[in-house]
Amino acid sequence: MDIPSIKNEDRYEALRDKGYSKEKSARIANSSHPGKKGGKAKPYEERTKEELYEQAKNVNIEGRSKMSKSELIHALRNN
């Protein structure tokens, strides 16, 4: 597997220190407009537990069936 280069190493390391995953940190560090929001999805807190469960299912979060709403939110944010 070819590992892509990181365009902004300082930003990448700062994000990793905050607990972001390697993939998410790389996406943000390589973005030309990291502060700009992308989609118009409603915040996790405004979604139902069922909606959060489906999102967790889509990204293959293990143990999702036993998670509370707040645990699903935490898992989705840290995936």
PASEBA-1860 file (N, C-alpha, C; in nm, 3 decimals):
! residues 79
1> MDIPSIKN> 0.084/-0.118/0.000/0.000/0.000/0.000/0.088/0.124/0.000 ~ 0.056/0.217/-0.086/0.132/0.341/-0.097/0.077/0.441/0.003 ~ 0.162/0.494/0.090/0.120/0.589/0.192/0.133/0.729/0.135 ~ 0.023/0.806/0.133/0.030/0.942/0.079/0.109/1.033/0.171 ~ 0.169/1.137/0.113/0.246/1.232/0.194/0.151/1.328/0.265 ~ 0.195/1.380/0.375/0.118/1.477/0.452/0.168/1.616/0.413 ~ 0.076/1.702/0.370/0.114/1.836/0.324/0.149/1.929/0.440 ~ 0.082/1.912/0.554/0.106/2.000/0.667/0.132/1.915/0.791
9> EDRYEALR> 0.260/1.880/0.812/0.299/1.790/0.921/0.262/1.846/1.059 ~ 0.278/1.978/1.079/0.246/2.038/1.209/0.098/2.022/1.241 ~ 0.012/2.050/1.143/-0.132/2.035/1.163/-0.167/1.889/1.189 ~ -0.104/1.798/1.112/-0.127/1.654/1.129/-0.093/1.610/1.272 ~ 0.024/1.648/1.320/0.068/1.609/1.454/-0.022/1.669/1.562 ~ -0.066/1.792/1.543/-0.156/1.856/1.640/-0.288/1.781/1.648 ~ -0.339/1.739/1.534/-0.465/1.664/1.531/-0.449/1.526/1.595 ~ -0.336/1.461/1.569/-0.310/1.330/1.631/-0.302/1.345/1.783
17> DKGYSKEK> -0.239/1.454/1.830/-0.228/1.480/1.974/-0.366/1.501/2.037 ~ -0.462/1.553/1.958/-0.599/1.572/2.008/-0.678/1.442/2.007 ~ -0.621/1.337/1.948/-0.689/1.208/1.949/-0.757/1.170/1.818 ~ -0.739/1.250/1.715/-0.797/1.216/1.586/-0.727/1.093/1.527 ~ -0.800/1.016/1.446/-0.739/0.899/1.382/-0.636/0.945/1.280 ~ -0.549/0.854/1.239/-0.447/0.886/1.138/-0.513/0.932/1.008 ~ -0.619/0.860/0.968/-0.686/0.891/0.842/-0.749/1.030/0.846 ~ -0.823/1.058/0.954/-0.890/1.188/0.965/-0.788/1.301/0.974
25> SARIANSS> -0.682/1.279/1.050/-0.577/1.380/1.062/-0.514/1.410/0.927 ~ -0.489/1.306/0.849/-0.428/1.324/0.717/-0.523/1.399/0.624 ~ -0.652/1.365/0.628/-0.749/1.435/0.541/-0.752/1.583/0.573 ~ -0.756/1.616/0.703/-0.762/1.757/0.743/-0.631/1.828/0.711 ~ -0.518/1.763/0.741/-0.387/1.825/0.716/-0.362/1.847/0.568 ~ -0.421/1.766/0.483/-0.402/1.779/0.339/-0.507/1.866/0.272 ~ -0.606/1.911/0.349/-0.713/1.994/0.294/-0.663/2.136/0.274 ~ -0.705/2.198/0.166/-0.665/2.337/0.142/-0.751/2.434/0.222
33> HPGKKGGK> -0.870/2.390/0.268/-0.960/2.475/0.347/-1.013/2.395/0.466 ~ -0.928/2.364/0.565/-0.970/2.277/0.675/-1.077/2.335/0.766 ~ -1.094/2.465/0.770/-1.196/2.525/0.856/-1.332/2.533/0.792 ~ -1.338/2.505/0.665/-1.462/2.517/0.591/-1.542/2.389/0.604 ~ -1.668/2.402/0.643/-1.753/2.284/0.659/-1.796/2.232/0.523 ~ -1.810/2.101/0.516/-1.847/2.038/0.391/-1.997/2.028/0.372 ~ -2.055/1.925/0.429/-2.197/1.897/0.408/-2.289/1.977/0.498 ~ -2.416/1.947/0.486/-2.516/2.016/0.564/-2.589/1.920/0.657
41> AKPYEERT> -2.521/1.814/0.696/-2.582/1.716/0.786/-2.601/1.780/0.923 ~ -2.709/1.741/0.991/-2.732/1.796/1.124/-2.634/1.736/1.224 ~ -2.604/1.808/1.331/-2.508/1.759/1.430/-2.553/1.626/1.490 ~ -2.456/1.547/1.535/-2.487/1.417/1.594/-2.588/1.429/1.708 ~ -2.575/1.534/1.790/-2.664/1.550/1.905/-2.810/1.566/1.866 ~ -2.835/1.613/1.744/-2.973/1.632/1.697/-3.029/1.508/1.627 ~ -2.948/1.406/1.612/-2.993/1.283/1.547/-3.047/1.184/1.650 ~ -3.130/1.092/1.602/-3.181/0.988/1.692/-3.074/0.881/1.710
49> KEELYEQA> -3.093/0.801/1.814/-2.999/0.691/1.838/-2.999/0.597/1.718 ~ -3.115/0.576/1.657/-3.125/0.488/1.540/-3.045/0.544/1.421 ~ -3.052/0.674/1.401/-2.974/0.737/1.293/-2.824/0.721/1.319 ~ -2.785/0.740/1.445/-2.644/0.726/1.481/-2.599/0.582/1.464 ~ -2.685/0.487/1.501/-2.653/0.345/1.486/-2.630/0.313/1.337 ~ -2.716/0.363/1.250/-2.701/0.338/1.106/-2.571/0.397/1.053 ~ -2.536/0.516/1.100/-2.409/0.577/1.059/-2.292/0.493/1.108 ~ -2.300/0.447/1.233/-2.194/0.362/1.288/-2.183/0.232/1.210
57> KNVNIEGR> -2.296/0.180/1.168/-2.299/0.058/1.086/-2.230/0.083/0.952 ~ -2.257/0.198/0.893/-2.198/0.234/0.762/-2.046/0.243/0.768 ~ -1.992/0.281/0.884/-1.847/0.295/0.896/-1.785/0.181/0.977 ~ -1.862/0.075/0.997/-1.815/-0.050/1.060/-1.758/-0.031/1.200 ~ -1.828/0.042/1.285/-1.785/0.057/1.424/-1.830/-0.067/1.500 ~ -1.734/-0.136/1.560/-1.763/-0.258/1.634/-1.826/-0.226/1.769 ~ -1.917/-0.312/1.813/-1.982/-0.296/1.943/-2.094/-0.194/1.943 ~ -2.133/-0.146/1.828/-2.234/-0.040/1.819/-2.370/-0.079/1.876
65> SKMSKSEL> -2.404/-0.206/1.870/-2.537/-0.248/1.916/-2.552/-0.233/2.067 ~ -2.442/-0.228/2.140/-2.447/-0.216/2.286/-2.420/-0.073/2.333 ~ -2.401/0.019/2.240/-2.364/0.156/2.277/-2.487/0.244/2.302 ~ -2.469/0.338/2.395/-2.571/0.440/2.419/-2.556/0.548/2.311 ~ -2.648/0.641/2.309/-2.640/0.750/2.211/-2.509/0.828/2.226 ~ -2.473/0.861/2.349/-2.349/0.938/2.370/-2.226/0.856/2.330 ~ -2.229/0.726/2.353/-2.117/0.640/2.313/-2.108/0.631/2.160 ~ -2.222/0.626/2.093/-2.222/0.624/1.946/-2.163/0.754/1.892
73> IHALRNN> -2.201/0.866/1.951/-2.148/0.996/1.909/-1.997/0.998/1.927 ~ -1.949/0.954/2.041/-1.805/0.951/2.069/-1.734/0.862/1.967 ~ -1.788/0.744/1.942/-1.727/0.650/1.848/-1.723/0.707/1.707 ~ -1.830/0.772/1.664/-1.835/0.830/1.530/-1.735/0.945/1.516 ~ -1.721/1.023/1.619/-1.628/1.137/1.613/-1.482/1.092/1.617 ~ -1.457/0.977/1.673/-1.319/0.931/1.690/-1.284/0.817/1.596 ~ -1.366/0.795/1.498/-1.341/0.688/1.403/-1.241/0.732/1.299
END
